[in-house]
Amino acid sequence: MSPSIFREKDYRFYFLSNEEERIHIHVTCEQGEAKFWMKPIISLALSHGLNSRRLKEIQKIIEGHENEIIKEWQKHFNKR
């Protein structure tokens, strides 16, 4: 299960339900995908197919939705 948290531009931001406990967000688009850690600071964990311009753009979007992402993470993973 991978619930979408939000979409912005051509990106889909989502969680994977059976992963590690450290808060993070996945993002995908036609060009590739990435995973960003949310704590202790927002930082790139891994990426495939995305150039540095896209990764910077994605990180700025994540920074703008930081509180929402963390709230949704807690809501989703506290259900289990």
DAQUI-V216139 format. One record per residue. N is the residue number from 1. OMEGA is omega in whole degrees, -180 to 180 (NA if undefined). Layout:
# DAQUI-V216139
((N | OMEGA) (N | OMEGA))
This chain:
# DAQUI-V216139
((1 | 179) (2 | -178) (3 | 174) (4 | 178) (5 | 175) (6 | 174) (7 | 176) (8 | -173) (9 | 179) (10 | -177) (11 | 172) (12 | -180) (13 | -173) (14 | 173) (15 | 166) (16 | -170) (17 | -176) (18 | -178) (19 | -179) (20 | -174) (21 | -180) (22 | -175) (23 | 178) (24 | 180) (25 | 175) (26 | 177) (27 | 179) (28 | 174) (29 | -178) (30 | -176) (31 | -178) (32 | -177) (33 | 180) (34 | 176) (35 | 179) (36 | 170) (37 | 178) (38 | -177) (39 | 5) (40 | 172) (41 | 177) (42 | -178) (43 | -180) (44 | 176) (45 | 178) (46 | 178) (47 | 178) (48 | 174) (49 | -177) (50 | 179) (51 | -175) (52 | 178) (53 | 179) (54 | -179) (55 | 177) (56 | 179) (57 | 180) (58 | -179) (59 | 178) (60 | 178) (61 | 179) (62 | 179) (63 | 179) (64 | -179) (65 | -173) (66 | -178) (67 | 179) (68 | -179) (69 | -179) (70 | 178) (71 | -180) (72 | 176) (73 | -179) (74 | 179) (75 | -178) (76 | -173) (77 | 174) (78 | 178) (79 | -174) (80 | NA))
